[in-house]
Every structure is written in structure tokens, then in C-alpha cells.
């Protein structure tokens, strides 16, 4: 069972909140960090970018020419004008950098995963709550308009009783050297799946294969077993001939597909399924509904949500506790992967997420 942190610790030593937008420093301006630099600069809250030099520093100066670029992380921590730190560095550095930023009294946004071990993630959550600081994890899909709408419809019961959810996140590259495909791609789908189902699984199993580098999986299939017979299936690969980012949700009344690659059919709801007629299973097929969605950038919504959480003191949607749930599933999947698919139980039962 996931460890929980008493709510009473959340108010200890809470920094004074203000109505103005907090000043932010982004640490890392690489493949994904450059997008965070762009968005926070567009929001008018970017004070500094931390990059040791080279292409990253040059890129930061090009994106945000009026913002200072510093080489040392300590310079960010010592700057009293920097109230929040956004971490977009390699995954193995997340726990250390986030911990140091929290210790310096900074609010923290850290890209997924929160850490590489559950213990390190739990320490960060406890540290943030003891200091009264905002800790948010970059699970960007939870801010995608299609996912927001899909979660809303599932919670309202429009799809009926959930039966199973599966996702495919496939592409050719970007191959990473420091983390396998499970840790690189799957956190997005795990986060959304937990939000849709509304609880953590009680058992996880995973299999995969390493073809490009020894002991670094390029392809994994993860199975999640939830209460009431709900199952989840996550297929991720960076060794695939075409790009696919598709999530399918099957309910007793309706089905829905979130296709992030499609330009104009991001979310489609199908009023179809299997009805029993005179004791016989009979397919029901009706016209699909292409859901109209606001034209909003998920990353900008995510960044604005982080700033709002700092100002209000309310926990963000993807707070540290939410990141811990994802990390727990990831760690179990990795353990199963290392034991050739042996199922890994998660505690004595599921954790209800509908209250988070």
C-alpha cells in the first residue's frame, strides 16, 4: 500500500503566498527543457535558465534573450528572486536537484519521473509538505484537453462501468542511453490510466526486449490489474516503424479513443459495444462522436496550473503524491521486467485516487 503523508504537515512552515505570479528558473534547456523555457518565458515569469554552456545555453539565449543564463545550480538556489525551480534534466538527477531546491525554500516542478526510486520520491513529498512548498510532477498528458474531457466523461459514468484500458506509445526514437523505454515513455500512460480508473492497481507485470543496448529495454508491454476486474495494458517502444500515441477506453456502455497523432480527431466516443439479445451477444454499432476540444497547448496549461498552485497554496493535479503513485507502478513494472514477467503485487489493495 502506498505510504501517505498526514495532511497536518502540509501547513508547517508554509511560505507566505502572494497574488503575483512567482518568478521561475528552468534548469535544463535540452530536448524538452527548451519547451519549458519557451512557455514560462511567454508567461512572463522566467527569471533565469540554468545551463552549464554549449548548445543548451545558446538555445536558451535564443529562446529568451532577455533572461539571464547561469552555469551553476547554486546560483539559482541563492537567488532570492527565484521562487520556483523547474527541473528538466536527466531522470537520474531529479531527486537530488529537487531535494536541493526544496531545501532552499523553492517551489518545484520536476519533469517525469519524480525520481528513480519510490524511497527517493517519498522523501521529496515529505520534504515539500514539511516545508509547505508546492511539488508538482510533469505528467503533461493530464493537462491535455482531450484527456481532461475523457476523465470528466468517465467520472460522470457516460462510458458505463470501466472494463479495460489500453495504450500504445510507439515511435522510431528518441533512444535514450540512461533510461529504458519503460521509464522514458510509460509514465505518461500510467498517469492517465490511474486517473481514469481512479485507483492504483493491485498487481503489475511487464515483459520486454533489449535490442540496441544490453540491459536497456527498447520495447515493453505492461499489464495492470485493478479491482472489480478492470485491466490496463501499456505497449511502449522506440523501435517502431511509425508514430502512434493512442489510448482506448472500453466501458460497458460506450468506448472512447484518444489519438494524439490525429490532427482533428483527438477524442472520439463510440456508442457501441455488445448487447445481449435473446441470450445472444450482439454487436451494437452506431455513429461515432468526434468531441470538440479547446485549442489549448497542454504544456501551457500545465505551466499555468503550477503557477496557480503556488499562488493559492492548493495542491496541483499532478502533485508529489500523484507522482508517487506513478513511481510505485513504474518500480513494480521494472521489477517484473527483470524477472521475465513475474507478477509484482502492490500492497494489500488499491489506493483510491478519486479523492486526490
LODO-488246 format. One line per field, with one value per residue (C-alpha): residue in one letter; x, y, z. Coordinates in nm, 3 decimals, padded with zeros to 5 digits. Each point is the difference from the previous one (the first is absolute). Layout:
r: [A:...]
X: [X:...]
Y: [Y:...]
Z: [Z:...]
//
This chain:
r: [X:X:X:X:X:X:X:X:X:X:X:X:X:X:X:X:X:X:X:X:X:X:X:X:X:X:X:X:X:X:X:X:X:X:X:X:X:X:X:X:X:X:X:X:X:X:X:X:X:X:X:X:X:X:X:X:X:X:X:X:X:X:X:X:X:X:X:X:X:X:X:X:X:X:X:X:X:X:X:X:X:X:X:X:X:X:X:X:X:X:X:X:X:X:X:X:X:X:X:X:X:X:X:X:X:X:X:X:X:X:X:X:X:X:X:X:X:X:X:X:X:X:X:X:X:X:X:X:X:X:X:X:X:X:X:X:X:X:X:X:X:X:X:X:X:X:X:X:X:X:X:X:X:X:X:X:X:X:X:X:X:X:X:X:X:X:X:X:X:X:X:X:X:X:X:X:X:X:X:X:X:X:X:X:X:X:X:X:X:X:X:X:X:X:X:X:X:X:X:X:X:X:X:X:X:X:X:X:X:X:X:X:X:X:X:X:X:X:X:X:X:X:X:X:X:X:X:X:X:X:X:X:X:X:X:X:X:X:X:X:X:X:X:X:X:X:X:X:X:X:X:X:X:X:X:X:X:X:X:X:X:X:X:X:X:X:X:X:X:X:X:X:X:X:X:X:X:X:X:X:X:X:X:X:X:X:X:X:X:X:X:X:X:X:X:X:X:X:X:X:X:X:X:X:X:X:X:X:X:X:X:X:X:X:X:X:X:X:X:X:X:X:X:X:X:X:X:X:X:X:X:X:X:X:X:X:X:X:X:X:X:X:X:X:X:X:X:X:X:X:X:X:X:X:X:X]
X: [00.000:00.125:00.134:-00.200:00.107:-00.221:-00.176:00.089:00.364:-00.101:-00.039:00.328:00.236:-00.214:00.156:-00.207:-00.215:-00.054:-00.236:00.277:00.146:00.313:00.337:00.127:00.335:00.018:00.282:00.088:-00.061:00.033:-00.243:-00.298:00.133:-00.001:-00.379:-00.026:00.233:-00.222:-00.329:00.110:00.164:-00.327:-00.181:00.237:00.130:00.336:00.286:00.288:00.104:00.263:00.224:00.373:00.070:00.015:-00.309:-00.242:00.117:00.000:-00.350:-00.123:00.140:-00.173:-00.338:00.011:00.258:-00.099:00.047:00.329:00.166:00.208:00.230:-00.022:-00.310:00.106:-00.040:-00.368:-00.043:00.164:-00.203:-00.275:-00.205:-00.036:-00.302:-00.049:00.233:-00.100:00.220:00.041:00.321:00.076:-00.219:00.285:00.055:-00.362:00.005:00.323:-00.085:-00.360:00.114:00.256:-00.254:-00.256:00.268:00.068:-00.367:-00.094:-00.320:00.082:-00.133:00.190:-00.041:-00.102:00.095:00.002:00.303:00.147:-00.096:-00.315:00.204:00.154:-00.341:-00.157:00.280:-00.070:-00.373:00.062:00.260:-00.235:-00.292:00.208:00.118:-00.342:00.135:-00.167:00.141:-00.137:00.091:-00.007:-00.261:-00.099:-00.271:-00.218:-00.027:-00.085:-00.354:-00.091:00.108:-00.170:-00.326:00.043:00.054:-00.305:-00.219:00.131:-00.060:-00.352:-00.073:-00.058:00.202:-00.166:00.208:00.363:00.114:00.347:00.239:00.293:00.257:00.263:00.287:00.225:00.258:00.342:00.218:00.076:00.227:00.146:00.321:-00.073:-00.353:-00.202:-00.323:-00.212:00.131:00.017:-00.344:-00.228:-00.034:-00.237:-00.234:00.018:-00.097:-00.302:-00.106:00.007:-00.202:-00.260:-00.040:00.012:00.219:00.337:00.035:00.045:00.233:00.242:00.189:00.228:00.201:00.226:00.313:00.335:00.125:00.217:00.187:00.054:-00.240:-00.180:-00.348:-00.117:-00.347:-00.220:-00.355:-00.138:-00.321:-00.183:-00.268:-00.252:-00.289:-00.341:00.168:00.129:00.323:00.253:00.249:00.291:00.216:00.298:00.284:00.257:00.082:-00.313:-00.051:-00.263:-00.121:-00.305:-00.135:-00.340:-00.201:-00.315:-00.253:-00.269:-00.305:-00.322:-00.197:00.244:00.360:00.240:00.325:00.256:00.231:00.263:00.146:-00.327:-00.024:-00.380:-00.132:00.183:-00.291:-00.270:-00.280:-00.166:-00.352:00.063:00.060:-00.156:-00.369:-00.165:-00.307:-00.200:00.297:00.241:00.288:-00.082:00.237:-00.144:00.149:-00.108:00.148:00.304:00.019:00.308:00.031:00.070:00.293:00.148:00.312:00.227:00.361:00.027:00.343:-00.127:-00.297:00.240:00.231:-00.292:-00.130:00.339:00.005:-00.359:00.078:00.287:-00.219:-00.299:00.182:-00.238:00.156:00.044:-00.173:00.330:00.148:00.274:-00.246:-00.131:00.357:00.060:-00.289:00.152:00.345:-00.137:-00.142:00.318:00.220:-00.222:00.002:00.379:00.028:-00.231:00.198:00.319:-00.162:-00.133:-00.357:-00.061:-00.303:00.082:-00.272:-00.048:-00.088:-00.319:-00.239:-00.050:00.022:-00.305:00.110:-00.339:00.048:00.333]
Y: [00.000:00.345:00.196:00.313:00.321:00.154:00.310:00.184:00.029:00.194:00.328:-00.013:00.288:00.096:00.290:00.312:-00.015:00.305:00.085:00.078:-00.260:-00.160:00.035:-00.327:-00.149:-00.291:-00.247:-00.168:00.127:-00.320:-00.209:00.072:00.275:00.244:-00.029:00.086:00.297:00.120:-00.034:00.156:00.282:00.056:00.016:00.277:-00.176:-00.138:00.157:-00.236:-00.314:-00.232:-00.159:-00.071:00.123:-00.141:-00.047:00.015:00.342:00.131:-00.132:00.165:00.336:-00.035:-00.090:00.254:00.268:00.229:-00.274:-00.073:-00.339:-00.133:-00.300:-00.095:-00.143:00.161:00.342:-00.080:-00.121:00.312:00.244:00.137:00.112:-00.358:-00.144:-00.317:-00.240:-00.202:-00.307:-00.145:-00.197:-00.374:-00.221:-00.118:00.360:00.077:-00.109:00.182:00.328:00.006:-00.072:00.280:00.245:-00.087:00.034:00.350:00.090:-00.014:-00.144:-00.280:-00.126:-00.314:-00.180:-00.365:-00.222:00.159:-00.215:-00.337:-00.170:00.007:00.079:00.310:00.113:-00.045:00.204:00.287:-00.006:00.007:00.274:00.220:-00.047:00.066:00.328:00.096:00.015:-00.095:-00.315:-00.083:-00.273:00.055:-00.252:00.217:-00.225:00.067:00.359:-00.094:00.125:-00.344:-00.179:00.257:-00.055:-00.378:-00.014:00.220:-00.234:-00.312:00.148:00.101:-00.359:00.078:-00.304:-00.224:-00.232:-00.002:-00.336:00.053:00.271:-00.042:00.237:-00.012:00.252:-00.092:00.175:-00.037:00.171:00.206:-00.274:00.083:-00.135:00.062:-00.142:-00.271:00.043:-00.086:00.296:00.231:-00.052:-00.190:00.261:00.201:-00.294:-00.125:00.344:00.026:-00.359:00.048:00.319:-00.172:-00.308:00.206:-00.240:-00.169:-00.358:-00.290:-00.186:00.094:-00.213:00.099:-00.164:00.147:-00.023:00.178:00.006:00.312:00.002:-00.274:00.019:00.311:-00.105:00.145:-00.157:-00.080:-00.121:00.073:-00.147:00.159:-00.180:00.213:-00.083:-00.093:-00.175:00.313:-00.056:00.230:-00.072:00.228:-00.066:00.233:-00.012:00.229:-00.268:00.026:00.094:00.271:00.232:-00.099:00.158:-00.153:-00.071:-00.215:-00.008:-00.271:00.033:-00.198:00.272:00.179:-00.002:00.292:00.051:00.272:00.024:00.268:-00.045:00.080:00.369:00.032:-00.312:00.015:-00.141:-00.220:-00.163:-00.309:-00.095:-00.365:-00.320:-00.338:-00.035:-00.325:-00.065:-00.314:-00.144:00.068:00.252:00.254:00.279:00.351:00.247:00.360:00.320:00.128:00.341:00.209:00.211:00.371:00.113:00.340:00.089:00.024:-00.113:-00.263:00.126:00.354:-00.129:-00.201:00.298:00.227:-00.264:-00.011:00.377:00.000:-00.273:00.208:00.309:-00.175:-00.266:-00.263:-00.334:-00.029:-00.277:-00.181:00.064:-00.199:-00.258:-00.056:-00.039:-00.258:-00.214:-00.002:-00.073:-00.293:-00.157:00.070:-00.160:-00.308:-00.028:00.025:-00.274:-00.221:00.079:-00.114:-00.329:-00.084:00.108:-00.130:00.184:00.252:00.071:00.355:-00.016:-00.152:00.192:00.302:00.366:00.205:00.293:00.160:00.210:00.144]
Z: [00.000:-00.086:00.294:00.071:00.166:00.271:-00.127:00.320:-00.110:-00.310:00.190:00.192:-00.087:-00.297:-00.194:-00.038:-00.313:-00.221:-00.283:-00.247:-00.233:00.148:-00.172:-00.148:-00.096:-00.244:00.048:-00.329:-00.353:-00.200:-00.201:00.230:00.222:-00.292:-00.013:00.368:-00.051:-00.284:00.190:00.328:-00.197:-00.189:00.335:00.109:00.311:-00.115:00.196:-00.086:-00.182:00.143:-00.264:00.030:-00.353:-00.349:-00.219:00.292:00.114:-00.356:-00.051:00.321:-00.111:-00.333:00.151:00.283:-00.087:00.289:00.263:00.173:-00.058:00.288:00.010:00.368:00.169:00.328:-00.161:-00.054:00.357:00.145:-00.208:00.232:-00.300:-00.124:00.177:-00.207:-00.177:-00.307:-00.050:-00.349:00.036:-00.040:00.219:00.223:00.118:00.091:00.364:00.084:-00.173:00.124:00.355:-00.007:-00.141:00.269:00.268:-00.135:00.043:-00.369:-00.143:-00.243:-00.330:-00.104:-00.329:00.011:00.167:00.344:00.092:-00.091:00.326:00.207:00.312:-00.159:-00.126:00.342:00.156:-00.241:00.075:00.376:-00.039:-00.202:00.236:00.310:-00.154:-00.138:-00.354:-00.328:-00.160:-00.345:-00.249:-00.377:-00.107:-00.294:-00.144:00.303:-00.126:-00.357:-00.083:-00.137:00.318:00.222:-00.191:-00.001:00.376:00.049:-00.206:00.169:00.346:-00.105:-00.102:-00.367:-00.109:00.257:00.215:-00.102:-00.135:-00.139:-00.116:-00.234:-00.144:-00.273:00.005:-00.290:-00.216:-00.161:00.264:00.200:00.142:00.340:00.149:00.367:00.030:-00.171:-00.195:00.304:00.200:-00.302:-00.161:00.237:00.283:-00.223:-00.054:00.358:00.131:-00.231:00.065:00.379:-00.037:-00.220:00.216:00.319:00.195:00.004:-00.128:00.239:-00.237:-00.279:-00.250:-00.287:-00.277:-00.262:-00.208:-00.035:-00.360:-00.035:00.333:00.258:00.294:-00.131:-00.112:-00.332:00.013:00.300:00.059:00.346:00.143:00.292:00.199:00.189:00.228:-00.147:-00.292:-00.174:-00.193:-00.159:-00.276:-00.100:-00.307:-00.047:-00.252:-00.159:-00.255:-00.213:-00.368:00.059:00.272:00.202:00.316:00.063:00.312:-00.016:00.283:-00.006:00.220:00.032:-00.185:-00.227:-00.116:-00.053:-00.188:00.069:-00.302:00.057:-00.348:-00.176:-00.096:00.025:00.175:00.331:00.199:-00.149:00.202:-00.145:00.104:-00.065:00.188:00.056:00.092:00.099:-00.216:00.069:00.182:-00.287:-00.005:-00.271:-00.111:00.023:-00.245:-00.031:-00.137:00.186:00.169:-00.076:00.315:-00.050:00.213:00.086:-00.196:00.303:00.031:00.277:00.108:00.045:00.202:00.213:00.059:00.091:00.239:00.176:00.044:00.125:00.255:00.137:00.034:00.157:00.201:-00.135:-00.104:-00.376:-00.193:-00.054:00.343:00.168:00.133:-00.352:-00.121:00.271:-00.123:-00.349:00.142:00.199:-00.316:-00.198:00.262:00.016:-00.381:-00.005:00.261:-00.204:-00.316:00.170:00.102:-00.348:00.066:00.351:00.147:00.273:00.260:00.125:00.368:00.131:-00.220:-00.218:00.100:-00.094:-00.215:-00.059:00.313:-00.118]
//
